[in-house]
Amino acid sequence: MTIDKITVVGAGVMGRGIAYVSALAGFQTTLVDVSKEQLANALAELNTIAEKAVARGKISHTSVEKLFHSLHTSTDLQTVVQETDFVIEAVPEKRDLKKQVLEIVDVFSPQQVVIASNTSTISPTELGSYTKRPERVAAMHFFNPVHRMRLVEIVKGLETSANTVGLIRKVAERMGKETVEVNEFPGFVTSRISAMVGNEAFYMLQEGVASAEDIDKAIKLGLNYPMGPLELGDLVGLDTRLNNLKYLHETLGEKFRPAPLLEQYVKAGRLGRKTGRGVYDYTNDSEMVKK
Ligand SMILES: NC(=O)c1ccc[n+]([C@@H]2O[C@H](COP(=O)([O-])OP(=O)(O)OC[C@H]3O[C@@H](n4cnc5c(N)ncnc54)[C@H](O)[C@@H]3O)[C@@H](O)[C@H]2O)c1
């Protein structure tokens, strides 16, 4: 099956990045969101990313022109998926919401279309059960920021066919990504480790073990992580991190109980970079800690 048209559902932190690598790879890409504002923000951010990439000599002006020629936006999911070859879902990590979106995609898109979810933790078997084509559903887990991170984790559900895995791998490779194939288990490989480390860093901050900057510095320089766990949390979104932890706590037990300080930040609306403030403060891009 030839894949030409890709629909990305959700224009948030991840969906916009996925749409960028998809359009850059030459797929006719439509980014769909319920919010016009999010779509406008997404296009503005992708423009900035493309400009920086040109300035660094990573891509040419012609590629950027082609990219924006291949990239479309819409708020009408039902209509868009009627003429699509492949769907990537990137709405928030809430089962009810994913169910609602997958049901619409299942009803309105052609039967052969693969529905890949960018879920960080949710069972692809469960996601497949929301549709009448579980053999064409799997997790296609990208990493943040999508245009820089090289991996896509492909997670098979109970009914996912080998053909679906093969198609997802081809799409990911055309987007310039490496893939790993993972059997279903909550949190897959990467989210499970990342949630554990990020949560532990929050417990340390709460216990006053060290300042946020020193926790991040210790992990970066002492353990050779490219980013500290707290700055990574701000990049991922603290609400997303909390949703992941809640799911892992429910499925894998006590060791994933979310740190109360993390819950408090989310309640306060300190969600990280996307709201201008999380563990660190990004207003004026100062990145100074304000606790
Ligand atoms: N943030 C990360 O670092 C990261 C990394 C890997 C995977 N993920 C996963 O990717 C998914 C998306 O996360 P995110 O961080 O991009 O979320 P986000 O909150 O930044 O963006 C979600 C977007 O979905 C839109 N949306 C909500 N309901 C919708 C609907 N019914 N139809 C269309 N659009 C809708 C919202 O308006 C928003 O723009 C989640 O499953 C998350 O677990 C996130």
The ligand as a Tripos MOL2 file, in Angstrom:
@<TRIPOS>MOLECULE
LIG
   44    48     1     0     0
SMALL
NO_CHARGES

@<TRIPOS>ATOM
      1 N1          4.8070   15.7550   25.6230 N.am      1 LIG1
      2 C1          5.7080   14.7990   25.4050 C.2       1 LIG1
      3 O1          6.9130   14.9670   25.6220 O.2       1 LIG1
      4 C2          5.2550   13.4580   24.8600 C.ar      1 LIG1
      5 C3          6.2290   12.5580   24.4050 C.ar      1 LIG1
      6 C4          5.8150   11.3560   23.8270 C.ar      1 LIG1
      7 C5          4.4600   11.0490   23.7440 C.ar      1 LIG1
      8 N2          3.5340   11.9380   24.2290 N.ar      1 LIG1
      9 C6          2.1130   11.6050   24.0830 C.3       1 LIG1
     10 O2          1.5980   12.3430   22.9850 O.3       1 LIG1
     11 C7          0.2020   12.6150   23.2000 C.3       1 LIG1
     12 C8         -0.0300   14.1130   23.0910 C.3       1 LIG1
     13 O3          0.7270   14.7550   24.0950 O.3       1 LIG1
     14 P1          1.1190   16.3120   23.9920 P.3       1 LIG1
     15 O4          2.1630   16.5290   25.0150 O.co2     1 LIG1
     16 O5          1.3700   16.6700   22.5700 O.co2     1 LIG1
     17 O6         -0.2820   16.9840   24.4690 O.3       1 LIG1
     18 P2         -0.7100   18.5320   24.3850 P.3       1 LIG1
     19 O7         -1.6250   18.7360   25.5240 O.co2     1 LIG1
     20 O8          0.4650   19.4120   24.1890 O.co2     1 LIG1
     21 O9         -1.5520   18.5940   22.9980 O.3       1 LIG1
     22 C9         -2.7300   17.8860   22.7650 C.3       1 LIG1
     23 C10        -3.5190   18.5840   21.6720 C.3       1 LIG1
     24 O10        -4.6700   17.7780   21.3660 O.3       1 LIG1
     25 C11        -5.7440   18.6750   21.1070 C.3       1 LIG1
     26 N3         -7.0190   17.9620   21.2560 N.ar      1 LIG1
     27 C12        -7.7120   17.6860   22.3920 C.ar      1 LIG1
     28 N4         -8.8290   16.9990   22.0800 N.ar      1 LIG1
     29 C13        -8.8440   16.8320   20.7410 C.ar      1 LIG1
     30 C14        -9.7380   16.2220   19.8380 C.ar      1 LIG1
     31 N5        -10.8510   15.6190   20.2650 N.pl3     1 LIG1
     32 N6         -9.4480   16.2650   18.5150 N.ar      1 LIG1
     33 C15        -8.3350   16.8840   18.0600 C.ar      1 LIG1
     34 N7         -7.4390   17.4900   18.8820 N.ar      1 LIG1
     35 C16        -7.6930   17.4610   20.2060 C.ar      1 LIG1
     36 C17        -5.5580   19.7960   22.0990 C.3       1 LIG1
     37 O11        -6.2490   20.9780   21.6870 O.3       1 LIG1
     38 C18        -4.0390   19.9710   22.0550 C.3       1 LIG1
     39 O12        -3.6390   20.8950   21.0550 O.3       1 LIG1
     40 C19        -0.1430   12.0230   24.5660 C.3       1 LIG1
     41 O13        -0.6600   10.7390   24.3770 O.3       1 LIG1
     42 C20         1.2140   11.9670   25.2550 C.3       1 LIG1
     43 O14         1.2700   10.9730   26.2630 O.3       1 LIG1
     44 C21         3.8950   13.1430   24.7750 C.ar      1 LIG1
@<TRIPOS>BOND
     1     1     2 1
     2     2     3 2
     3     2     4 1
     4     4     5 ar
     5     4    44 ar
     6     5     6 ar
     7     6     7 ar
     8     7     8 ar
     9     8     9 1
    10     8    44 ar
    11     9    10 1
    12     9    42 1
    13    10    11 1
    14    11    12 1
    15    11    40 1
    16    12    13 1
    17    13    14 1
    18    14    15 2
    19    14    16 1
    20    14    17 1
    21    17    18 1
    22    18    19 2
    23    18    20 1
    24    18    21 1
    25    21    22 1
    26    22    23 1
    27    23    24 1
    28    23    38 1
    29    24    25 1
    30    25    26 1
    31    25    36 1
    32    26    27 ar
    33    26    35 ar
    34    27    28 ar
    35    28    29 ar
    36    29    30 ar
    37    29    35 ar
    38    30    31 1
    39    30    32 ar
    40    32    33 ar
    41    33    34 ar
    42    34    35 ar
    43    36    37 1
    44    36    38 1
    45    38    39 1
    46    40    41 1
    47    40    42 1
    48    42    43 1
@<TRIPOS>SUBSTRUCTURE
     1 LIG1         1 GROUP 0 **** ****
